[in-house]
Amino acid sequence: MHNRRLHDFIRSLPDSCLLTSVCTGSWVYGKMGLLDGLPATNRKEPDRVEMNPPGMVPIDRLRQIAPACVISRARVVDAGRVITAGGITSGMEMGFHLLRRARYDETFVSEVVRVMEYSRAYDFYKDDAETAHAAPEVRS
């Protein structure tokens, strides 16, 4: 989990660059202290190894790695510069969230969802997000 070159690269990015992660990728940001005081999420369902003692579900491991992080069970958590998503398919919702954050309206996002054949899941999950910063204006 500690890769000095990766950490150096992330730290070298301008503050205007969004930091996103899906699943256990938030562990990297947590290890670096970038989640301190911020809400973040991770995968909540255990895999086969994690189900057996002494296994630990990734969201609980995030709590251990980043004790100053505010753990959220939402599928997508937007904390401003850092946006985290839960399990792998939560990355889809994060992508749609990023489109909305880039000021695309819901008509555009819904068309992307339709073309991707993701409409049923989108309708179910689209509101499972937490935003901890001011939302941008929507494009017309």
N, C-alpha and C positions, 0 to 999 in steps of 0.2 A: 504494500500500500504506500510505502514511502519511496518515491522516485524523485531524486533531487532535480534531475533535468526537467521533469514535468512540473514540479513545484516552481522552479526558477522561471520556466516558460509562463506559467499562469501568473506569477507575480510581475512579469515583465509586460503584461497586457495593459493597455490603457484603461482607465476607469470607465470609459464609454463602451467597452466591450462587455457584452453579456456573458455570464458564466452559467452554463446550463449543465444539468446532469440527469441521467436516467438510472434508476435502480441504485446499485451500490456505488455509482460514480460520486454520490454525495459524500462518501467516506473520504475522498481525496480533499474536498473543500473543508470537511470537518477536521481532518488531520492538520490542515494548514491554518486553522483558526478562522477561516473565512465565514463560518456559519455562527460564530459567537454572537449571541443576542438576536439572531434571525430565526424565523421559522423555516423549517425544511422537512422533507419527507424522504421516504425510502420504501423498498418493497416490504409488504406486511405479511405475505404468505410464506411459510417455510418450505424449502425444498426437502428432499429426502434426508440429506445429511443434517440439516437444521432441525428436523422434527425429532431427532434422537439426541438424548443427552450426550455430551453437554452442549448441544446445538443452541444457536441463538439466531432469532429472526433478524434480518438485516436492519429493520427500523430500530430494534433494541440495540444492535451493535452500533448504529449511528449515535444513539443516546450515550453509549459508553465512550465512543471515540470523541464526541463533541458535547461534553456535558453542559456547555454554555449555550447550546443550540436549543431553540424552542421546537420540540418535535410536533409535527402535524401529521394527522392520518389522512389528509386530503391526497388525491391522486396527483395534483399539480400544486406547487406552492411558489408563488411569485413574490420574492422579497426584494424586488428592485433590480439590482445588478445580478443577483443569484436566483436562478429559477431551477427548482428540483422537481423531479417526477418520480412516482413510486416504481412499480414493476415495469417491465419492458414495454408492455402495451400502453402504459401511462405516457410513454413518449409520444404517442399519437396525439393525446389530448394536449400535451405540452406544445406540440407543433401547431395545433389549432389555436391555442392560447397565444402563441407568438404571432400568428397572423392577426389576431384581434389586437394584440398589443402594438403591432405595426400599423394599426388604424384601418385594417380591412373590416368592412361591415359584415354582419351575420349572413347576409345573402351570399356574399363571396365565399365565406368560410363554409357555409352549407353546401355550396356547389363543389368545393374541393372535397368535402366529406362524401358527397354523393358519388363523384367520379372515382373515389378510392374504395367505394362499396363498404363504407364504414358507418352508414346512417343509423342503424339500430344501436350500435354501441355508443355512438356520439350522443344520440338522444338520451341514453341512459346515464352517461358519465359527464356531459358537458358542464354541469354545475358543480362537479366535485373538485373545486379549486379554491385556493385561499390566496388572496392578494393582500400584501402588507405594504403597499405603496399607492400613490395616486395613479389612477388609470388614465391613459392618454385619450385624447379625443378620437372619435371614429371618423374614418374617411367617408366621404359621400360619393 
